Amino acid sequence: MLGGVFRAALAMFVVATGAAMAQQYDPGASATEIRLGQTVPFSGPVSVAGAVGHASMAYFAAVNKAGGINGRQVKLIALDDGYIPPKAVEATRRLVEDENVLMMYGSVGTPTNAAVEKYLNLKKVPQLFITTGASRFRDPKTFPWTMAFLPGYVAEGRAMARYVLATVTQPKIALLYQNDDLGKDFRAGFRSGLGDKADYLIVSEQTFEVADPTVDSQMAAAKASGANVFYFAGTQKAGAEQIRARHNLDWAPLHLVCSIASGVEGVLKPAGLDNAEGLISTAYAKDPFDPTWADDVDVKTFLDWVKVNLTQGNPRDTGIVGGYIVSWLAAYVLEKAGSTLTRENLLNIATHLDNLHVPMLLPGITVNTTPTDYGVITRFQIQRFESGRWVPVGKAISGQ
């Protein structure tokens, strides 16, 4: 009799243990729901980047309508941080401690993500595919729970400098960069690309703050330096201002802008498309409204998704494509995790992406990560703005 009871109890233990092993949940996950968090600048001087949040919300709303991920509904809570670090800290604490999100993903901005990086790593909450390319977020040894999505700003700056050396016989260069980690990374990469010629070739270096009302005085000083090459590294609002200012000064240097300030809808149209003619920048994703991609399967799928699901934001903003891509990556990781929805498992999957084809990335660009190399996108395309659209120059390159 005792033996029968023991065997029955053992059988029940094995079943229960098997179920527990099959389904493992950290805060923010259950058999029916997955909770995700994100902070974005829906307001403030960088509000155009709020498009990432609009796209992310729309993406998971569509996922939920289609049945969710492995049968679970995804609740994405996107909070406005105004591109203000203290607000990002407050919002992130709320998401982790009150909303109990499983992970953070896609949050926008270098200073805002930097403000919460240590907190999230101490809490061991994944901070994945964040919308920045700053070098500080490529340090898995110190901050293993943080992974940036955008191509590295240093690498992009280096590639821009090499382009200048290859195309301008006697360059005299003026730089204008945002006075934070974002701008300083682009500057460091650009100077690195110039090598030991940097101090000789750069005739003007100036900075600006995100909250500055204009960059007119800096542009006037850049022109007065006699530069025939001008490189701008900053966010969208100042990106449009410096294009207009250069035009108003009747100054015609070779004009390079960082990828952050290259969006047609959010930067070039406000600046005046005619004023943007001839700009040089980089890209990593397809422009769904460029006729080049009219028959592309990924683009057709994206445009169908926009038509059905996007209820906020301008579909032509580059942030919509960016939000779509980071949300696809987040969904991919969650799907691969199955019912082992632990933060450690999500990080493990995110750090073992091998030559992954991600919708809307340009040809020749795939996603590769390892536990010691968190560079999600390491290649990009140099491009020139001609007749209202960006035209590729050469093939996809690396800035290493």
N, C-alpha and C positions, 0 to 999 in steps of 0.2 A: 504493500500500500504506500509506504514511505517512498519506495523507489519510483512509483508512478507519479506521485505528487512532485518529487524532485525533477523527474524528466519533463513534466508539464511546465514547471516553473522555469526550468532551463530553456525550454522551447520558447516560452514567452519572452525571456530575457534576450535570446538570440534575435527574435523578431524585432523587439524594441530597439536593440542595439543596431540592427541593420537599418531600421528606419531612421535612427538618429544619425548614422553615418551617411545615409543617403541624402538627408536634408540637414544642412548646417547653416544657421543664420546668425549674423551679427545684427546689432541695432540697425533698423532701417529696412530689414528684409523679413519676409514671412512667406507662408505658402500662397498668399494671395496678392501681396503688394511689395514693391521696391520703391524706396524713397531716395531721391537724389537732390542735391543742392547746387546752387550756382549764384554768383554775384556778378552783376553787370551794370554799366552806367546807363540806365534808362534816362537819367537826367544829368545836367552839368555840361561842361565844355567838351566832353568826349561822348556825348549822348548818341552820336551817329553809330558808335560801336554797340549800342544797345540792340542793334539788329541781330547780334549773336543770340541774345536771350529770346527775342521773338521767334527766331528760327528753331531754337532748342525746344521751346514750349510747343510749337506746332509739330515738331518731329515726333515727340512722345505722345502727343494727342492722337496723331495718326497711328502710331504703334499700338496704342490702347484700343483704338477702334478696330484694329485688325486682330485683336485677341491678346495683346500684350507680349511679354517676353517669357517664353516657357510657361504660359498660362497665367502669368502675374501681371497686374496692372502697374504701370510706372507712374509715380507721382513726382514730378519735377517742381521744386520750389525755387523760383528765380527771384532774387531780391535786388533792389536798386542800391548801389553803393556810391553813385555819383562820381566815380573815379576818385573817391576820397578815402585814403587808407584807414582812418579811424572808423568810418562808416562800414568799410569792408570787414573790419575786425568785429564790429557789433553784429553785422548781418551773419557772418560766418559762425560766430558763437551761437547765435539763435538757431541756425540751421543744424548744428551739431548737437547742441545741448537741449534744445526745446523741441525741434522737429525730428531729431534722431535720424538724420539722413545716413544712408549706407556709405555714400561717397560724395565728394565734390567733383564737378567736372566742368570744363569749358569756361570757367570764370575769366573775365576780361581784364587785362591790364597788368603792367609790370609793377607799379607801386602798390596796387591793391593786393595782388597775389603775394608780393613780398611781405606785406604786413601780416599775413595769416600763415605763411609757410611754416614757421617754427611751431606755432600752435597746432596746426593740423598734423605735423610730424610727431609731436609729443603725444597727441591723441591717437596716432596711427590710423588716421582717416585718409584714404586716397584723395589726392589733389591731382586729378588726371586731365590730360589734354587741355591744359589751360591756354587761353588765347594770348600768348606772349612768346617771344623768341629770345628773351633775355638770357644771358649766359649763366646767371645765378641759379636758374632753374634746371641746369644740366650738371647737377652735383649729387648723383645717387649715393655717394659714400656718406655725405653729411645729411642729405634730405632724401632718403629712399622712397618716401611716399609722394613725392612731387615730380610731375612730368609735364613739360611744356609741349605744346602742339606745333607752333609756328616754326619755320626754318630759323636757324640761329641768326640773330641780328649781327653778330660779329662776322659770321661767314658771309652774310649778304653785303655788309660794308666792304669787306675784302674784295669780293667779286666786282663791286662797283668801281673800286680804285683800279683794279686790273683792267677794267674796260676803258677807263680814262687813259691809262698808260698805253693801251693798244690803239687808241683812236685819235689822240690829241698829240701833236708833235712837241709843242712846248707849253704844257699845261701850267697855268697859274690858278690855284684853286682856293675858293672861299667855302667855308663850312658854316652851316647854321644848324645847331642841334638842340633838342629838348634837354633841359637841365635835370635829368633823372637817369635811372639805370637804362632806360630804353635808348635815349639819345646818346648816352656815353658809350653804350655797346656798339652802336652803329659807327660812332666816331673812332673807337678803338680799332674796329675791323677795317675801316677805311684807311686809317694811318698805317695799319699793318700791311695792307695791300700795296701801299706806296713804298714800303720798305724804308731803307736808309735815306730815301729822297724826300720823305714826308716833310721835314722841317723846311727844306728848300722850296718845295713845290706849293705848300700851303701858305698863302699870303694873308689870309683872314680867317679867324675862328671866333664865332660868337654863339651865345646861348640864348634861350628864352624859357620862360615858365609857362606851364599849361594855362594858367589863369591870365596871362598877359593879354590885354585887349587887342594889340596888333604887334606885328614884327616889322613895321615900316622902317624904323630907325636902323634895325640890324640889316635890312635889305639895302638901304642907302649906303651904309658903311661897306657892305660887301661889294657893291658896284664900284665905290670909290677906291677900293683896293687894287683895281685894275685886273681882277680875276677874269679869265675866259672860261672857267669851269666853276659851276656852283652845285654843291651837294647839300640837300635838305634832309634832316633826319628827325621826324617828330610825328605827332598825331594829326588827325584829320582837319580840325579847325584851322590851326596854324598852317597846315599843308595847303589849304585853299588860299589863305591870306598871302603866303609868300609867292604863289604863282601870280596872283593879281598884282602884287607889289612889283615884282620883276617886270611885268608887262608895262605898268604905269611909269616905271623908270626908264623905259625904252632900252632895256639891257638885254643882250642876246648871247649869254654864255651857253656852253653845253650844260644843260640843266638836268640834274639827276635827283630823284626823290626816292626815299625808302618805300618799301612795299606798303607800309601802314598808311601812307599818304598817297596812294595811287588809285583809289577807287573812283570810277567814273561818276557814279551817282553822288557819293558823299563828299568828294573833293573836287574833281575836275569840272563838273557842271557848275557848282557854286563859283569856281574860279573863272569860268568861261572856257569852253572847249577850244576855241581858237587860241586862247592864251596858253593852253597846255600843249599845243602842237610841238612835237619834237622832244618831249620829255623822255627820259630814260628811267626805267625802274625794273623790278623783278616780279615774278608771279610763281605760284605753285599750283593754282587751281584754274579750271576752265571758266571762262566768262560765258554763262549760259545764254547771254543775249548777243554774243558775237556770232555772225553768220558762219564763221569757220566751223562751229560745232552744231550746225543745224540738223545734221543726220546722226549725231552721236547718241548712242543708247543711254549713257549716263545722263546726258543733258536733257534728253526727252523725258526720262523718268523724273528728273528734278523739276522740270517745268510743269509736268502733270501734278507733282506733289504740291508745288506752289499754288497752282490754280485751285486745288481742292482744299488745302489745309492752312495756308498762311493767311491769318486774319489780321495781323498787326505787322507794321514795318513795310518798307519799300522793297519788293522782290529784287530790284536792281542793285541794292546795296551789297557790297562785297561781304559784309557781315552775315548776310543770309546764307550765302554759300559756306562761309566759315562755320556758322552754327550748325548747318546741315551735316558737314563733315565730322565735326567733333561729336555730334549726337550719334552719328552712324558708328563711330568708334566706340563710344560708351555703350551703345546697344550691342555691338559685337562682343565686347568683353563680358557683358551681363549674360548674353546668350550662351557663350562658351562656359560660363561658370555653372550653368545648370542649376542644381539645387544646393550647390555649395556656395552660398551667397555670404561669404566671409570677406572682410576687407583684405585679409592676407591673400586669399585666392584671387581676388580681382587684381591686386597688384602683380601677382605672379603671372597672370595671363597678359596683362598690359605690358610687361617687360619681356615677353617672349613672342613678339609679333615678327613673323618672318616673311619678308617680301610680299606683304599684304596689299592687294589691290583695293583701293578705297575709292568709291564713286566720287567723281568730280575733280580728282587730282589730274594734273597734266600728264600726257604720255611720258614714260620714262621715269616717273616718280612713284615710288611705292613706300610703304611704311615698314621700317625695320627697327626693332628695339631689342636690347639685351639687358640683363641685370646690371651691367657696368656701363652701358651706353644708352641714354634715354633720348637720343636724337630722333624724334618721330619722323620728321621730314628733313632730309639733309641735302636735297637738290632743289634747284629752282631755275626759272627761265628768265634771261634778260629780255626786255621788251622795249619797244619804242612806240610812243603815241602818235598815230598818223591818221588824219582825216576822220577823227572821232572814234578811233578804236586802237587798242593795243595790238601791236604786230610783233611776233617773236623775232629775236635776233639770235641766230645760231641754235644750238641744241641745249637741252637741260644740262646744267653744270653744278659742280660743287664748289663751295667757297673755302674748302679746306686748304 
